[in-house]
């Protein structure tokens, strides 16, 4: 009991200390603003359009208790949050997947720049959630220093952002996340949330007073090499916001709740700064069972500028768009002709694929032998394994050749179907003869290519599941001999049943006949009895 009291008193002291610190900083900034003749209101706000039931639904969606939220009245605004309450915009939860309690990285950002949560544009919530998720998936310890080494903070000047609202643009060369959504009218829907240990972690202070960041320096940053190493590591897979689902972000923030596991975290200082990111390991059973690491190479000169004119290069190879089209057509034919085995959550086993006649297996050189302009980076030497462990190639004499066994290693948590970038890297190995398609990073429209490959992977998974269900159904179906035997048994049983029905009909007819005969005999007996009674009366008389 004494220990609990000491812990409670310590938590209260820390909370009071943090609140006093925030109040002191806020009062200094307000005095500075009053001295400069500024207005106490930093932006114009329209009344919130959210109703009480919508607020309850949003609070439940954010893993919060509904009694800790309330709708705003017509005279309240994000700047007029009551004491002990904070303002939340609707898009933070519905579009950016913000969940309670608020993440420490977001609180560190607000505390350093002395901002209220409602001053942040929705894109900031997306960046923070995506940054936390990718760092967790890669096993990297990140904080405000790492975040602000890749991003800067600026005041929004758009009509939707208004004044004194802020966003996080990426620094040059560090474009990490891509969002195609729109944040129009994001300031029109907001509500208040009570500051509670379930919404804001114990001991963390949160300012609700709107202020400006002028005069506040950025936090310390990483070195250029460390920033590049961190960016390359986080940029290994597709970072389109559409791939950051609620479950993906939730798994990174609450691993115990989602029963998720991630690599052991390491600091940014321990990252290798001289090597590119390792995307996925691939091995094919068509040649050997060795693993071949597919690396994301550095940007190389355009294919059109290598000792040949742009027209000649375009004629021999075609543009990135045409190469992507050839890949899509080829992959569609492969999926239509021969669906692979079921793709489950654990992507570690071998998969059987029947390639198209014009599709090269991954064991072959994916580029034409006669093209002197194609320069490939040096590949790591393959380690030989026992021949007996190699997948056996079918000896089918069909025009498509035998079945090629594919296997790959996907070290990230979850299915590879949830990792579009790695999936695109795997599917890139299915190419037509003469298609010298560059790496995914070297494509002009790589995001569109990754998205298309991701959808084709989802299609392959659906086909695999349907094929597996069909095979299980066929496997459980009876054989022809069993069907013949069952038909004969059915025929014999039917004959016996017909005979039994005939016998039953005959017995019913006999019973009916005997019943009629019995009725007749009974009538005669009754008549005789009556005659005897009549004769007896006459004798007595």
Protein Blocks (a to p, Z undefined) as FASTA:
>chain_A
ZZmmmmmmmmmmmmmmmmmmmmmmmmmmmmmmmmnopafbfbdcdddfbdfklmmmmmmm
nopafklgccddfkbcfklccehiacddfklmmmnopacdddfklmmmmmmnopafklpc
fklmmmmmmmmmmmmmnopacdfklmmmmpccdddfbfkloghiacddddehiafbdcfb
dcehklmgccdddddfklmcghiacdfbdcdfehiacdddddfklmmmmmmmmmmpccbf
klmcfklmmmmmmmmlnopacdddddfklpcfkbccdfbdcddfklmmcdcddddddddd
dfklgopafklmmmmnopfklmmmmmmmmmmmmmmmmccddddfblcbccdddddfklcc
fkbcfbdfklmkbccddddddddddfklpccddfbfbfnopadddddddfbgcjfklmmk
lmmmmmmmpccehiacdcfklpmblmlmmmmmmmmmmmmmmmmmmmmmmmmmmmmpccfk
lmmmmmmmmmmmmmmmmmmmmmmmmmmmmmmmmmmmmmmmmmmmmmmmmmmmmmmmmmmZ
Z
